[in-house]
Amino acid sequence: MNRKTVLIVAPYFPPHSGGLERYALEIGKALHMLGWRVVVVTSGDAGRTTEAFEGLTVYRLPYAFKISNTPFSLAWLWEIRRILREERPDVVNVHTPVPGIGDITAFLTRAPLVVTYHSGSMRKGKWRIDVIVALYESCILPLLLRKAAHVISASDAVRSGFLKEYAHKSSTLSPAVNCDTFYPAPELVSEPRLIFITAQLSRAYVHKGFPHLLKALQELHVRGVRASLDVVGDGDMRATYEADVRDIGLNDFVRFHGALENGELAAVYRDASLFILPTSNDSYPIAVLEAMASGLPVISTRVGDIPRMMEDGKMGYVIEPHDEKALVEKIEILLNDYALRAAMGKYAREKTCAHSTWQDRASRMETILERSLARRIIQISGYYPPHIGGIERIVSTAAHMLVERGRQVEVITSGGPSIGNPDIPSVKKLTTIEFAHTPFTPTLLFHLFTLPRSSIMHVHLAQAYWPDMVRLASWLRGIPYIAHYHLEVGPSGFWGPLFTIYKKLTWGPFLRGAAHVIACSEAQKEWICARYGVDPTRIAVIPNAVDEAFFGTGRTPPEGIVRLLAIGRLTSQKRMDRLIDACAHAHTPLHLTIAGDGEDRAALEARAREKGVPVTFAGRCDDAQMQALHRTHDVFLIASEREGGTPLTVLEAFAAGLPVIAGDVSGVKELVQGIGVLVEPTPAGFGRAIDELFRDPDRYRRHSRLGIEKAHGHSWRAYVDELEGLYDRL
């Protein structure tokens, strides 16, 4: 069995020190132990090198220059392209937020992309740098995160804050610690020895709070507490800090170790009595975990996930950022109480080592990587709930069920900004300009163009413009698409004739260019072949399905007034006017309810008044309201000029036990024939059918029973099974 290859991309990698670097290394090592082949691409100070590093293949690419803490080289475009071609990774894992090497790799790769994001915004409070950061975070970073099949956050705070827009496809996988490497000394050091650790002593890491700690140390000495301080880390500010130490006369009490890793770092922890990190901007600092695993109490700040990492008062103390007075007081309390320090350190290690292991993190990471290898399903629909309609409900239900089965699903639709939820499909509602009953979304092509090439676009054919953008994106990116043909949409409104011309020119090439076409019935399949010249072997027939919530029991005819129900958009195609006229022809006492809304509502209300027909216009209804309408009515009417092969409204009426009276037209008769009542599609035909149905109670009960039986053959489980089979064949 061939091992899968994961390409880990990080701006820096050990022996370069830092939390991101250790995270990438430990995840890589643990994945290697789980059977993955792990390749790392990172920056390097020397020339291009390839080496074996703790079981991993590591490419170190030289950089041309640095901006702040960001290495960069244009030569990486060619170097990374060559590495991707040679290594052929199954999945790419980019560690960021440091720009550059990860963005280039994400742009070049065709493999599924998983992004591990380690902190919040990179803004430093210095306008020259922050202008560049703002441009990156608003223009380039979103492209990286949108392309990702999954986004991993190092902390819940970052996931719910900086990354909240991607909550639908993200999870938290916080750093862990190797408790076999980081362990306590036999006895906690009794001397007042503090330790401060940072990835770098540089301008980019001033937020870690070393200047505040130095002031606190100075105040402790004024109070007579002769504490010493070990500083781990290196960078362009080290010489400045060493000079500051000499200036305040603490040269004999502060020791700068430079960058340390593994055993040397663990030994420094064991020689300390207290760990301090007065940071003002952090996510999930790995140094806090290492200190607690080493049996040290910790004093840190209320930023990022630090309050979740350590129990205040039990593992140490959590203070506010920049609060130097509180910092001094908490250090003094712990240095003066050996027993308290020892108890806190013991409890910190027990809790940390029980819940923060790299083996656990790697197992969860493997699940994410395996899931990302599945092709992402992009459901593309002009409208989506809460917009009312049969297609909208089909798209929504199918998307939710696919997610429940572990598929990666994203919905792209019209309507404006939306917020994702981790438990439902990602729904991108794009800013829309409505014209001639068509939602035009200017950014649709851009969003399609940023999809991973491994995606499958499933477009629901109902409006103009949308299929054209899908076809263009497919041609430019090589992403296959499935065309779902729900019904033969007819012209309506002033611009209707233009739509007819548009369909003749564009729908044929669009359908013929699809990897598969979905029809709702065999009759519809034959229509598509004849009308648009589509190869019948590429058309799959998948009838619509009905939600179990609609199912009821067999009905008996009502006594008194008969309650009729019709559902649909109030447009000329649905012919609600025909039903109002039919009620005027019928002799049975009745009341008609029309659920739906649209451009013809005012005209229909006027028609009902003119004919003297009792009609309730229920307007737009959600699923619960629709189900209630089915329970409280006696018969369902559908008078459309045309419908899809298995109209959802008819299936739902069948399930509820409502006898169905339908016009004998294409797209309806295939479903209703032998189950409901087919009539000449005229007001007189519908009127006669209503009267005849309620004169024969046995016939009414038979149609109710047959409808329920028919609906049971249209389950969502079977529908989604068919969809998955189609996706898997691509």
Buried (B, 14 or more C-beta within 10 A) or exposed (E): EEEBBBBBBBBBBBEBBBBBBBBBBBBBBBBBEBEBBBBBBBBBEEEEEEEEBEEBBBBBBBBEEEEBBBBBBEEBEEBBBEBBEEBEBBBBBBBBBBBBBBBBBBBBBEBBBBBBBBBBBBBBEEEEBBEBBBEBBEEBBBBBBBBBBBBBBBBBBBBEBBBEBBBBBBBBBBBBBBBEBBBBBEEBBEEBBBBBBBBBBBBBBBBBBBBBBBBBBBBBBEEEBEBBBBBBBBBEBBEEBBEBBEEBEBEEBBBBBEBBBBEEBBEBBBBBBBBBBBBBBBBBBBBBBBBBBBBBBBBBBEBBBBBEBBBEEEBBBBBEBEBBEBBBBBBBEBBEEBEEBBBBBBBBBBBBBEEBBBEEBBEEBBEBBEBBBBBBBBBBBBBBBEBBBBBBBBBBBBBBBBBEEEBBBBBBBBBEEBEBEEEBBBBBBBEBEEEBBBBBBEEBBBBBEBBBBBBBBBBBBBBBBBBBBBBBBBEEBEBBBBBBBBBBBBBBBEBBEEBEEBBEEBBBEBBBBBBBBBBBBEBBBEBBBEBBEBEEEBBBBBBBBBBEBBBBEBBEBBEEEBBBBBBBBBBBBBBBBBBBBBBBBBEBEBBBBBBBBBEBBEEBBEBBEEBEBEBBBBEBBEBEEBBEBBEEBBBBBBBBBBBBBBBBBBBBBBBBBBBBBBBBBBBBBBBBEEBBBBBEBBBEBBBBBBBBBBEEEEBBBBBBBBBBEBBEEBBBEEBBBBBBEBBEEE
